[in-house]
Amino acid sequence: MNISFKGAHFPKEVILYAVFLYLRYGDSYRDLEEIMAERGVDLDHATLNRWVS
């Protein structure tokens, strides 16, 4: 499977890490928003929803 990150506003590592956290631990999007903010990545929970969907 080849995933295209063309046009993404975040590095692919950030996207993959956030999706991994969601799938592995089942946290809510708002919880993930806080976790990513602690790691210095400012994003909205709606962005996480688009990445996972």
C-alpha positions as CSV (number, residue, x, y, z in Angstrom):
1,M,0.0,0.0,0.0
2,N,1.4,3.4,-1.0
3,I,0.0,6.4,0.9
4,S,0.4,9.8,-0.7
5,F,1.2,12.8,1.6
6,K,1.2,15.3,-1.2
7,G,-0.3,18.6,-0.1
8,A,-0.2,17.7,3.6
9,H,0.5,20.6,5.9
10,F,2.3,18.4,8.5
11,P,5.3,16.0,8.0
12,K,4.3,12.4,7.3
13,E,6.0,11.3,10.5
14,V,3.6,13.5,12.5
15,I,0.5,12.2,10.7
16,L,1.6,8.6,11.0
17,Y,2.4,9.0,14.7
18,A,-1.0,10.6,15.5
19,V,-2.9,7.9,13.6
20,F,-0.8,5.2,15.4
21,L,-1.7,6.7,18.8
22,Y,-5.4,6.8,17.9
23,L,-5.4,3.2,16.6
24,R,-3.2,1.7,19.3
25,Y,-4.6,3.4,22.4
26,G,-8.1,4.4,21.3
27,D,-7.9,7.9,22.8
28,S,-10.3,10.5,21.7
29,Y,-9.4,13.1,19.1
30,R,-9.4,15.8,21.8
31,D,-7.0,13.7,24.0
32,L,-4.7,13.2,21.0
33,E,-4.8,17.0,20.4
34,E,-3.5,17.5,23.9
35,I,-0.9,14.7,23.6
36,M,0.4,16.2,20.3
37,A,0.5,19.7,21.8
38,E,2.7,18.4,24.6
39,R,5.0,17.2,21.9
40,G,5.0,20.7,20.3
41,V,2.6,20.0,17.4
42,D,-0.3,22.4,17.3
43,L,-3.3,20.9,15.5
44,D,-7.0,20.6,15.8
45,H,-9.0,17.5,16.7
46,A,-10.9,17.8,13.4
47,T,-7.6,17.4,11.6
48,L,-7.0,14.1,13.4
49,N,-10.5,13.0,12.4
50,R,-9.7,13.6,8.7
51,W,-6.4,11.7,9.1
52,V,-8.0,8.7,10.6
53,S,-11.0,8.5,8.4
